[in-house]
Amino acid sequence: MKHDSEANKKNAIAFYRTAYLGDPAGAVKQYVGAEYKQHNPLVGDGKSAFIEYFEEMSASYPDKEIEFVRAIAEGDLVALHTHQTWPGNEEYVTMDFFRFDANGKIVEHWDSIQQVPSYTKNGNSMF
């Protein structure tokens, strides 16, 4: 089965941006398949749990920002590398992985989040 890597990358970004900026129900309706499996231990499994988590996050942190640094697609997977800025200027780097079904809908998600350090031994950026 061949996946449309470019469409999947665009859809992963649009899904994440839509949910992150305050419309998780709209993101799920437009971009998620029949099932949604979540691997982030802080978020429940399924669509409803995803919506609930992002609604709470949006209400608690309305002024957060996100920049999509890069998107990489291979087969049915898309990886997003983001730079998030939260209230108080807390910065985070995230790596999110989305699995797509044959219809180009998101059906599974994994992520890793790390606060951007003020110092690195190597002097290299997280981005």
C-alpha positions in Angstrom: 0.0 0.0 0.0 1.4 3.4 -1.0 0.9 6.4 1.3 0.9 10.0 0.2 3.9 11.2 2.3 3.4 14.9 1.4 -0.3 14.9 2.2 0.3 13.0 5.4 3.0 15.6 6.5 0.6 18.5 5.8 -2.2 16.7 7.6 -0.1 15.9 10.7 0.9 19.6 10.9 -2.6 20.8 10.4 -3.9 18.3 13.0 -1.4 19.3 15.6 -1.7 23.0 15.0 -5.6 22.9 15.1 -5.6 20.9 18.4 -2.8 22.8 20.0 -4.3 26.2 19.2 -7.7 25.4 20.7 -9.9 23.2 18.5 -9.1 19.6 19.3 -12.6 18.4 18.4 -12.3 20.0 15.0 -8.8 18.4 14.6 -10.2 15.0 15.4 -13.2 15.3 13.1 -11.0 16.3 10.1 -7.8 14.3 10.6 -8.4 11.2 12.7 -9.5 7.8 11.5 -12.1 5.5 13.1 -9.8 4.6 16.0 -7.1 6.6 17.8 -4.4 4.9 19.8 -2.4 7.2 22.2 1.0 6.3 23.6 1.6 9.5 25.7 1.2 8.3 29.3 -0.4 11.6 30.3 -3.3 11.3 27.8 -6.0 8.7 27.8 -6.6 6.4 24.8 -9.1 7.3 22.1 -10.5 10.4 20.5 -12.6 11.7 23.5 -9.6 11.5 25.8 -7.5 13.4 23.3 -10.1 16.1 23.0 -10.5 16.5 26.7 -6.7 16.7 27.3 -6.3 19.5 24.6 -9.3 21.4 25.8 -7.9 21.5 29.3 -4.5 22.5 28.0 -6.0 25.3 25.9 -8.0 26.6 28.8 -5.0 26.5 31.2 -2.4 27.8 28.7 -4.1 30.0 26.1 -1.0 31.9 25.1 1.3 29.0 24.1 3.0 29.1 20.7 4.2 26.3 18.4 6.7 26.3 15.5 7.0 23.3 13.2 10.8 22.9 12.6 10.7 19.9 10.4 8.4 17.1 9.2 9.6 13.7 7.9 7.5 11.0 6.4 8.2 7.4 5.7 5.5 4.8 4.7 2.6 5.3 7.0 4.5 7.4 9.6 5.1 11.1 10.0 7.6 12.6 12.5 7.2 16.3 13.6 10.0 18.2 15.3 8.5 21.3 17.1 9.6 24.2 19.2 7.0 25.2 21.8 6.9 28.4 23.9 4.7 28.4 26.9 3.7 31.2 29.3 6.7 32.4 31.3 8.9 31.8 28.2 9.3 28.1 29.0 10.6 26.5 25.9 10.2 22.8 24.9 11.3 20.7 22.0 9.0 17.9 21.0 9.2 14.9 18.7 5.8 13.5 17.7 5.2 10.5 15.6 1.8 9.8 13.8 0.7 6.6 12.1 -1.8 7.0 9.2 -4.3 4.5 7.9 -4.9 3.7 4.2 -7.3 6.7 4.0 -4.8 9.2 5.1 -6.2 9.6 8.6 -4.2 9.6 11.9 -4.8 6.4 13.9 -1.8 6.4 16.4 0.5 8.8 18.2 3.8 8.7 20.2 5.7 11.7 21.5 8.7 12.8 23.5 9.0 16.2 25.2 12.0 17.9 26.6 12.5 21.4 28.1 15.1 23.4 26.1 18.2 23.8 28.4 19.8 27.1 29.0 23.2 25.5 28.4 24.6 22.6 26.3 28.1 21.1 26.5 28.3 21.1 22.7 26.8 24.5 22.1 24.3 23.1 19.5 20.7 24.2 19.4 17.8 21.7 20.0 16.5 22.8 16.6 
